[in-house]
Amino acid sequence: MKKKDAYKEKIDAELEKIQARLSEFKDQAKRLDTDARARHAKHVDEIEQHVASTKKRLLELESAHDEGWEQLVDGVENTWKVLQSTLEDAVTTFKD
């Protein structure tokens, strides 16, 4: 397996975990009052934007030539870190 494919599979697997956590986070809204739900929804929107951005970077990486894909890794890593941080901040803000 090529390094590029292995890297993409790793990030795809991590994205699946993030999306499962996001699903749990969305379910949490049911237990919140109206004001908290509105703040919660803003966090969900922000996280979903970061998920989309990470997926976009992965598509760019996937379509890159074998010689140039490593140049895109930094962009994927940066969007990935922002996504993780945003989710962790949101979860911490709305801990039960």
Residue pairs with C-beta under 8 A, 6 or more apart in sequence:
2 66
4 61
4 62
4 64
4 66
4 69
4 70
7 61
7 73
8 58
8 61
8 62
11 54
11 58
11 76
11 80
12 58
14 80
15 51
15 54
15 55
15 58
18 51
18 83
18 84
18 87
19 51
21 87
21 91
22 44
22 47
22 48
22 51
22 87
25 40
25 43
25 44
25 47
25 87
25 90
25 91
25 94
26 44
28 40
28 94
28 96
29 37
29 40
29 41
29 44
31 96
32 40
32 94
36 94
39 93
40 90
40 94
43 86
43 89
43 90
43 93
43 94
44 90
46 86
46 90
47 83
47 86
47 87
47 90
50 79
50 82
50 83
50 86
50 87
51 83
53 79
53 82
53 83
54 76
54 79
54 80
54 83
57 72
57 75
57 76
57 79
58 76
60 72
60 75
61 69
61 72
61 73
61 76
64 71
64 72
